[in-house]
Amino acid sequence: VLPSEIPDEADRQLGQVVAGLVEDGDTIQLGFGGTINALASELKGKRHLGIHTEALSDAGMELLEELADYASEFSRESSRKTLHPGRTVTCFTMGSRALYDFIDDNPAFLHKTLSYTNNPSVLAAHPGMTSINAALQIDLTGQCASEGLGTRHISGSGGQVDTSVGAQMAPGKSIITLRSTYQSRDPNTGETRIQSRILPVLPQGAAVTLTRTNTHFVATEYGAVCLRGLTIPQRARALIRIAHPDFRDELKAEYEKRFHCKY
């Protein structure tokens, strides 16, 4: 397990928030990282969950082992998925030796091509489809930058757009997760500073991975908000409520400056 995948307290709090949005019978898409590992732990009390995901990690294995209705033998009753009920569908698996041993010759797992697992129409065939993806920064309109910080490229877009759109077509939920802050080092002084991931506007050069029209739920360790159907000022107020408390006054001031009204 990579150090970045080991959940800390903020990850656990965020996992609890996201787990509160997942309902019994949902089909979920999970990725990698500390928050996802913490989320898997929080979901263990749910029933009849299915998994349809681009990538399967140890978190998915641990979730399947601990689900309230999981059986060691293949059972079509273990989930309420419309397609491939009772089977975990994924494009690729990456993790520990224990994970590879777990899926080896296991009929409960089905590996399909990326064009199938990430097809929005396939995802939309699952009522209650819930996609859970991470962003690095988000602005007050709901634009998500998930590939880097400003011009600093960190990762690719992966299946975030496909799964977010497919989940909302289901109908289901698309959940964007992000920890409210991150640490950055000043290149001139070497001083480490805490920065907010919720910003008035994205930095110059930032790549928008998920447009504001496709952003549904957003969750931090301070709560979750649904942006669907909200006006731009309403979206801004909602996102400020789940920002880190140390940055809310600053964001409120930017809100009043931008929209010419009191927060």
Disulfide bonds with the S-S distance in Angstrom:
none
